Amino acid sequence: MFLLLPFDSLIVNLLGISLTVLFTLLLVFIIVPAIFGVSFGIRKLYMKTLLKIFAWATLRMERGAKEKNHQLYKPYTNGIIAKDPTSLEEEIKEIRRSGSNKTLDNTPEFELSDIFYFCRKGMETIMDDEVTKRFSAEELESWNLLSRTNYNFQYISLRLTVLWGLGVLIRYCFLLPLRIALAFTGISLLVVGTTVVGYLPNGRFKEFMSKHVHLMCYRICVRALTAIITYHDRENRPRNGGICVANHTSPIDVIILASDGYYAMVGQVHGGLMGVIQRAMVKACPHVWFERSEVKDRHLVAKRLTEHVQDKSKLPILIFPEGTCINNTSVMMFKKGSFEIGATVYPVAIKYDPQFGDAFWNSSKYGMVTYLLRMMTSWAIVCSVWYLPPMTREADEDAVQFANRVKSAIARQGGLVDLLWDGGLKREKVKDTFKEEQQKLYSKMIVGNHEDRSRS
């Protein structure tokens, strides 16, 4: 049996007191508020303090750069080429008209000047690519003390450099360990809690316990990211038997929404830690998990989803129809699968504030572990969530038109750019059908006018 020296005993006592105090603080200020869904306003006060610090740092940098005649930001960082919403035929008419007094109706089938339309479109696409720039984080016009985000950083002042160094110490030595502890607590409680609830007999009590265990654990995980979320129009929250669709910026979108509502998740079965969590969750709640071999079977997926939404006692399904993460500036094409099954759709718009941390997951650049580390070492995750009124498919609409209508509503509410491009272009080449579509439009214009002249 070992005897502790007085100094060693003092260290052990101090360590025990520190752990007790830390656990008490976590219990009182984080876990208990998460159980009851309340907040003491500490995070909002923290956000307001950060905004004042950012404003001072940005003004100090701009003044110092002006004094030293340094360029602080990239020119035309967010420049966009002005484009008029005109058709191919109208633009070619304008090009031909500018070159001569002829109109499109009395010209030959093809004019050499027509190539200028396609050359201009190609140059516009190269200079202002609407697709690939949605898969990379935009440069901020201010310094948020996270990194050297400006174009040409130069030494400005000792106070500013010390402030940046102090920020690094706070984020990595205080916030990161605290957030890891909270994340571990939330995930552990989720696995243990859902496993225990899974053994309860089916009924209202099991549903009640499952709902509150999920909400409590997700709210703890939200606090692990110091997430400050503002929910709007909560009377429109998704209801049983429906489908909740939202724009997709980050894997944490799930936590953001699930901390304010009770959803059935849809996804592929995973192994490792994620697999343990999935198996525990499905015991307490009817989530929809697919095996790897089933994911590509569209008919099977549609059948499982249809069966779920037809049971009005089951939870609303949470789906991100873009199929990939977009950088919080736009909404890209929604896959039509979830709009074919005839359920009521509850649109949700999510918009993050990049001043406090970039929530976008660039999966081609960062792995999941690296991404989570970046999230947990940012100042905070600040976002707004809008619940839009429920939408149903109209009689004269097909699934694609319905998906586009829902997408437009989300983009309009979230202040996002509404794009028709497929987010799958993040990893794939442009399909030949896109090129053929432009060729067909031009061919139809030429052949159509030729046929009209022949009839006359």
Salt bridges, closest charged atoms under 4 A:
GLU91 OE1 - ARG120 NH2 1.97
GLU91 OE2 - LYS121 NZ 3.60
GLU94 OE1 - ARG97 NH1 3.21
GLU109 OE2 - HIS450 ND1 2.68
ASP114 OD2 - ARG96 NH2 2.59
GLU124 OE2 - ARG120 NE 3.99
ASP128 OD1 - LYS133 NZ 2.49
ASP253 OD2 - HIS248 ND1 2.83
ASP260 OD1 - ARG234 NH2 2.20
ASP260 OD1 - ARG237 NH1 3.52
GLU340 OE1 - ARG298 NH2 3.40
GLU340 OE2 - LYS336 NZ 3.91
GLU397 OE2 - ARG405 NE 2.70
ASP418 OD1 - LYS407 NZ 2.32
ASP422 OD1 - LYS335 NZ 3.06
ASP432 OD1 - LYS435 NZ 3.97
ASP452 OD1 - ARG455 NH1 3.20
